[in-house]
């Protein structure tokens, strides 16, 4: 009885171990490829627990998340035959694990090698279609679009999707970097000088026009002032003539003017005035003014 129990327990343990060895747990960030005699029988892409045939089927894991591949810096030639150094990276992922397994034997290194070749050729062709200045000024957006368009869907044959291409650095070789910088500075200085000259010319035109308008307005104001002054003097003379039109007023005016003349002649410390008998002022004091 004891031997039978031990045998039963042994059989149960073997069955349990076999069942456990047939368990297959798939994580969120991975694909599970189930192989039978080396051939991929099925792909498990959803996370969870699945089963395989122990001893007959084996599993292989491929990454499901987005992967980063950093391309090695390389020399590229621009349209105007200038050498530049391109340092870039791509983001990619495996979208068809079965095709990836069939074409690249599940090798991430082989996938990166295909990506490197395609992206390098696309980058080289894109930069060779632009001048050095165009590359420098448009690298943040235009170059990435050109490379992605050039690569297109060529990686689909390997079950790979290229998600993004970005340039980390697009620089000049050390031997001609300084010359290029000096040329760019000179060009910017020329542009600045042109803008300054155009601004000075425009300012001169505006100043001349303004000075002309001011001179015209001043001349018109002076002319108007002279006219008003002449009109005022004419009105003054008319009022004065009207005020002294009769004899009494005329005599009073003569009397006042004579006093003013006498006052103006008495200057200094000597206040003595000698008048001739026929002087109009003497006549006033004698009461003989007619």
C-alpha positions in Angstrom: 0.0 0.0 0.0 2.8 2.3 0.8 4.5 1.5 -2.4 1.4 2.3 -4.4 1.0 5.6 -2.6 4.5 6.6 -3.3 4.2 5.6 -7.0 1.0 7.7 -7.3 2.6 10.7 -5.7 5.6 10.3 -8.0 3.3 10.1 -11.0 1.4 13.2 -9.8 4.6 15.1 -9.3 5.8 14.3 -12.8 2.5 15.4 -14.3 2.6 18.6 -12.3 6.1 19.4 -13.4 5.1 18.7 -16.9 2.2 21.0 -16.6 4.3 23.7 -15.1 6.9 23.4 -17.8 4.2 23.9 -20.3 3.2 27.3 -18.8 4.2 30.4 -20.9 3.9 33.9 -19.4 3.9 36.8 -21.8 4.8 40.3 -20.5 3.3 43.6 -21.7 6.5 44.7 -23.4 7.3 41.5 -25.4 6.3 39.1 -28.1 6.6 35.4 -27.5 7.5 33.3 -30.5 6.6 29.6 -30.1 8.8 27.3 -32.2 8.4 23.6 -33.0 11.4 21.9 -34.4 12.9 25.4 -35.1 9.9 26.6 -37.1 7.7 29.5 -35.7 4.3 27.9 -35.1 2.6 31.0 -33.6 3.3 34.4 -32.1 1.8 35.5 -28.8 1.5 39.3 -28.7 -1.0 39.8 -25.8 0.2 39.7 -22.2 -1.0 36.8 -20.1 -0.6 33.0 -19.5 -0.5 30.6 -22.4 0.6 27.0 -22.9 3.1 25.1 -25.0 3.9 21.5 -25.5 6.7 20.6 -23.1 9.7 19.1 -24.7 8.3 19.7 -28.2 7.9 23.5 -28.3 10.3 26.2 -27.3 9.8 30.0 -26.9 11.8 33.0 -28.0 11.3 36.6 -26.9 11.3 39.8 -29.1 10.9 43.3 -27.7 7.6 45.0 -28.2 8.5 48.5 -27.0 10.1 51.3 -29.0 13.8 50.9 -29.5 16.6 53.5 -29.9 19.4 53.0 -32.4 22.2 55.5 -32.3 24.0 55.8 -35.7 27.7 56.3 -35.7 28.9 59.8 -36.7 29.7 59.8 -40.5 31.0 62.2 -43.1 28.5 63.5 -45.7 29.1 65.8 -48.7 26.8 68.8 -49.5 25.7 70.0 -52.9 28.4 72.6 -52.9 31.1 69.9 -52.1 31.5 70.7 -48.5 32.2 68.0 -45.9 30.0 67.8 -42.8 29.7 65.3 -40.0 26.3 63.8 -39.3 25.5 62.3 -35.9 21.9 61.1 -35.6 19.6 58.5 -34.1 16.3 56.7 -34.9 13.4 55.3 -33.0 12.0 52.0 -34.3 10.0 49.0 -33.3 9.1 45.5 -34.4 5.5 45.6 -35.7 5.5 42.1 -37.4 7.5 39.7 -35.2 6.9 36.8 -37.6 8.3 38.6 -40.6 11.2 39.8 -38.4 11.9 36.3 -37.4 11.7 34.9 -40.9 13.9 37.6 -42.5 16.4 38.5 -39.8 16.3 35.4 -37.6 15.1 37.4 -34.6 18.4 39.3 -34.5 18.2 42.8 -33.1 21.7 43.5 -34.4 20.7 42.5 -37.9 17.7 44.8 -37.7 19.9 47.7 -36.6 22.3 46.9 -39.5 19.4 47.2 -42.0 18.3 50.5 -40.4 21.8 51.9 -40.4 22.2 51.2 -44.2 18.8 52.7 -45.1 19.1 55.8 -42.9 22.7 56.5 -43.8 21.9 56.4 -47.5 18.9 58.6 -47.1 20.8 61.1 -45.0 23.6 61.2 -47.5 21.2 61.7 -50.5 19.3 64.4 -48.6 22.4 66.4 -47.6 23.9 66.1 -51.1 20.8 67.8 -52.5 21.4 70.9 -50.3 24.1 73.5 -50.0 26.0 73.8 -46.7 24.1 76.9 -45.7 20.7 75.2 -46.5 21.7 72.2 -44.4 22.7 74.4 -41.4 19.5 76.5 -41.5 17.0 73.7 -42.2 18.4 70.7 -40.2 15.9 71.0 -37.4 12.9 70.0 -39.5 13.4 69.7 -43.2 16.3 67.2 -43.1 14.3 64.9 -40.8 11.3 64.9 -43.1 13.5 64.3 -46.2 15.2 61.3 -44.5 11.9 59.8 -43.3 10.4 60.2 -46.8 13.4 58.7 -48.4 13.4 55.6 -46.2 9.6 55.3 -46.6 8.2 51.8 -46.1 11.4 50.0 -47.1 11.8 48.5 -43.6 8.4 46.9 -43.7 9.9 43.9 -45.5 11.7 43.1 -42.2 8.7 43.7 -40.0 10.2 47.0 -38.8 8.6 50.4 -38.6 10.9 53.4 -38.4 9.1 55.9 -36.2 11.5 58.9 -36.0 14.8 60.2 -37.3 16.5 63.1 -35.5 19.9 64.7 -35.9 21.8 65.1 -32.7 24.6 67.1 -34.3 25.4 68.3 -37.8 28.8 69.9 -37.6 31.8 70.9 -39.7 35.2 69.2 -39.7 37.7 71.0 -37.5 39.9 72.0 -40.4 37.3 74.2 -42.2 35.0 75.1 -39.3 36.7 78.5 -38.6 36.7 79.5 -42.3 33.0 78.8 -42.6 32.2 80.7 -39.5 34.2 83.7 -40.7 32.4 83.6 -44.1 29.0 83.4 -42.4 29.9 86.4 -40.1 31.0 88.4 -43.1 27.8 87.7 -44.9 25.7 88.7 -41.9 27.8 91.9 -41.5 27.2 92.7 -45.2 23.5 92.2 -44.7 23.5 94.4 -41.6 25.5 97.1 -43.5 22.9 97.1 -46.3 20.0 97.4 -43.9 21.8 100.3 -42.1 22.5 102.1 -45.4 18.9 101.7 -46.5 17.7 102.9 -43.1 20.0 106.0 -43.2 18.8 106.9 -46.8 15.2 106.5 -45.8 15.8 108.6 -42.6 17.4 111.4 -44.7 14.5 111.5 -47.1 12.1 111.7 -44.2 14.2 114.5 -42.5 14.4 116.5 -45.7 10.7 116.2 -46.3 10.0 117.2 -42.7 12.4 120.2 -42.9 10.7 121.4 -46.1 7.3 121.2 -44.5 8.5 123.0 -41.4 10.1 125.8 -43.5 6.9 126.2 -45.5 4.8 126.4 -42.4 7.2 128.9 -40.8 7.1 131.1 -43.9 3.3 130.9 -44.1 3.2 131.9 -40.4 5.6 134.8 -40.8 3.6 136.0 -43.8 0.3 135.8 -41.8 2.0 137.6 -38.9 3.2 140.5 -41.2 -0.3 140.8 -42.6 -1.8 141.0 -39.2 0.8 143.5 -38.1 0.2 145.7 -41.1 -3.6 145.5 -40.5 -3.1 146.4 -36.9 -0.9 149.4 -37.7 -3.4 150.6 -40.3 -6.2 150.2 -37.8 -4.1 152.1 -35.2 -3.5 155.0 -37.6 -7.2 155.1 -38.5 -8.2 155.2 -34.8 -5.6 157.8 -34.1 -6.6 160.0 -37.0 -10.2 159.7 -35.9 -9.4 160.6 -32.3 -7.6 163.8 -33.2 -9.8 164.8 -36.1 -11.1 168.1 -34.5 -9.1 171.1 -33.4 -9.4 170.6 -29.6 -8.2 167.1 -29.7 -5.4 168.1 -32.0 -4.2 170.8 -29.6 -4.3 168.4 -26.7 -2.3 165.8 -28.7 0.3 168.5 -29.5 0.5 169.5 -25.9 1.1 165.9 -24.7 3.7 165.3 -27.3 5.5 168.5 -26.4 5.6 167.5 -22.7 7.0 164.1 -23.7 9.7 165.8 -25.8 10.6 168.1 -22.9 10.8 165.1 -20.5 13.1 163.2 -22.8 15.4 166.2 -23.1 15.9 166.5 -19.4 18.7 163.9 -18.7 21.5 163.8 -16.3 21.9 165.9 -13.2 21.4 169.2 -15.0 17.6 169.8 -15.1 17.8 173.3 -16.7 16.2 173.7 -20.1 16.7 176.8 -22.2 14.0 177.4 -24.8 13.8 180.1 -27.5 10.9 182.4 -27.5 9.4 180.9 -30.6 9.7 177.3 -29.4 6.4 175.4 -29.4 7.1 174.2 -25.8 7.8 177.8 -24.6 4.5 178.9 -26.2 2.8 176.1 -24.2 4.1 177.4 -20.9 3.3 181.0 -22.0 -0.2 180.0 -22.9 0.3 181.2 -26.4 -0.2 177.9 -28.2 -2.9 178.5 -30.8 
